[in-house]
């Protein structure tokens, strides 16, 4: 797992993502960019593809493994679906390498600004919600510990 601490703040990363996605006028181009992002996910070790790491509420298979290192949360994820892999890559760009407090409280209004939410099917929106909920609950759990 890559334990690189992000050099940009969450707000800077989100602003950058908004710029990148709103650059595309055509929703199909946004989807293509999202799918390309999904291709950048690191290979997740099969030993992490457990029932405990599986995200329930997603139609496709999704696993997220979260490890704490030096007070920060690092994540690996995998999905069997291209668009869902892109959504995970998008979330990891924001959450990976952050403190539990940042993970638990990061505002996610950038998701509406990038123009993807309006395009997602109800099932994918539900899956995205469950991925976010899982990541944030991990942050909250570690704050409470």
C-alpha positions in Angstrom: 0.0 0.0 0.0 1.2 3.5 -0.8 1.5 5.6 2.4 2.1 8.9 0.6 0.7 11.9 2.5 -1.2 14.3 0.2 0.5 17.6 -0.5 -2.8 19.5 -1.2 -5.6 20.2 1.1 -9.0 18.5 0.6 -10.4 21.8 -0.7 -7.6 22.1 -3.2 -8.1 18.5 -4.5 -11.8 19.1 -4.8 -11.3 22.4 -6.7 -8.9 20.6 -9.0 -11.5 17.8 -9.7 -14.3 20.4 -10.3 -12.0 22.1 -12.9 -11.1 18.9 -14.6 -14.7 17.6 -14.8 -16.3 20.9 -15.8 -13.8 21.2 -18.6 -15.9 18.7 -20.5 -19.2 20.1 -21.8 -20.4 16.7 -22.9 -21.5 14.3 -20.1 -20.1 11.4 -22.1 -16.7 12.9 -21.9 -17.0 13.3 -18.1 -17.9 9.6 -17.9 -14.9 8.7 -20.1 -12.6 10.7 -17.8 -14.2 9.0 -14.8 -13.6 5.6 -16.3 -10.0 6.6 -17.0 -9.6 7.5 -13.4 -10.8 4.1 -12.4 -8.1 2.5 -14.4 -5.5 4.2 -12.2 -6.6 2.2 -9.1 -3.7 0.2 -7.7 -4.1 -3.6 -7.8 -5.8 -4.6 -4.6 -4.4 -7.7 -3.0 -6.9 -10.6 -3.1 -6.5 -11.1 0.6 -8.3 -7.7 1.1 -11.3 -8.8 -1.0 -13.2 -10.1 2.0 -16.8 -9.9 3.1 -15.7 -7.4 5.8 -14.2 -5.0 3.2 -17.1 -5.4 0.7 -19.4 -2.5 0.3 -23.0 -3.6 0.7 -25.7 -1.6 -1.2 -23.7 -1.6 -4.4 -25.0 -3.6 -7.4 -21.4 -4.3 -8.5 -18.7 -5.9 -6.4 -16.8 -3.2 -4.5 -14.2 -3.7 -1.8 -12.4 -1.0 0.2 -9.5 -1.7 2.5 -8.6 1.0 5.0 -5.4 1.0 7.0 -4.2 3.5 9.6 -0.5 4.6 9.4 1.0 7.4 11.5 -2.4 8.9 12.3 -3.7 8.9 8.7 -6.0 6.6 6.8 -4.8 5.0 3.6 -7.2 3.1 1.3 -7.1 0.6 -1.5 -10.3 -0.3 -3.4 -11.5 -2.4 -6.3 -14.6 -2.9 -8.3 -15.7 -5.1 -11.1 -17.4 -2.2 -12.9 -15.7 0.5 -14.9 -17.8 3.5 -13.8 -17.8 2.4 -10.1 -14.0 2.0 -10.2 -13.9 5.6 -11.4 -16.2 6.7 -8.6 -13.9 5.0 -6.1 -10.8 6.6 -7.6 -12.6 10.0 -7.3 -13.3 9.4 -3.6 -9.8 8.1 -2.9 -8.3 11.2 -4.5 -10.1 13.2 -1.8 -9.9 10.8 1.2 -6.6 8.9 0.9 -3.9 9.8 3.3 -6.1 12.1 5.4 -6.5 12.1 9.2 -9.6 10.4 10.6 -11.1 13.9 11.4 -10.7 15.0 7.8 -12.2 11.8 6.5 -15.2 12.0 8.8 -15.9 15.7 8.1 -14.8 16.4 4.5 -17.6 18.3 2.7 -18.6 16.6 -0.5 -20.5 19.4 -2.3 -17.8 19.1 -5.1 -19.7 16.0 -6.2 -22.6 18.1 -7.3 -20.4 20.7 -8.9 -18.6 18.3 -11.2 -21.8 17.4 -13.0 -21.7 13.7 -12.5 -24.4 13.2 -9.8 -27.1 14.3 -12.1 -26.0 11.7 -14.7 -25.8 8.7 -12.3 -28.4 6.0 -12.3 -30.3 5.6 -9.0 -28.4 2.4 -8.3 -25.0 4.0 -8.9 -26.0 6.9 -6.7 -27.0 4.5 -3.9 -23.7 2.7 -4.3 -21.7 5.9 -4.2 -23.6 6.9 -1.0 -22.7 3.5 0.6 -19.0 4.0 -0.3 -18.9 7.5 1.2 -20.8 6.3 4.3 -18.3 3.4 4.8 -15.2 5.6 4.4 -16.6 8.3 6.7 -17.7 5.8 9.3 -14.2 4.4 9.4 -12.9 7.9 10.2 -15.5 8.4 12.9 -14.7 5.0 14.4 -11.0 5.9 14.7 -11.7 9.3 16.2 -13.8 7.6 18.9 -11.1 5.0 19.6 
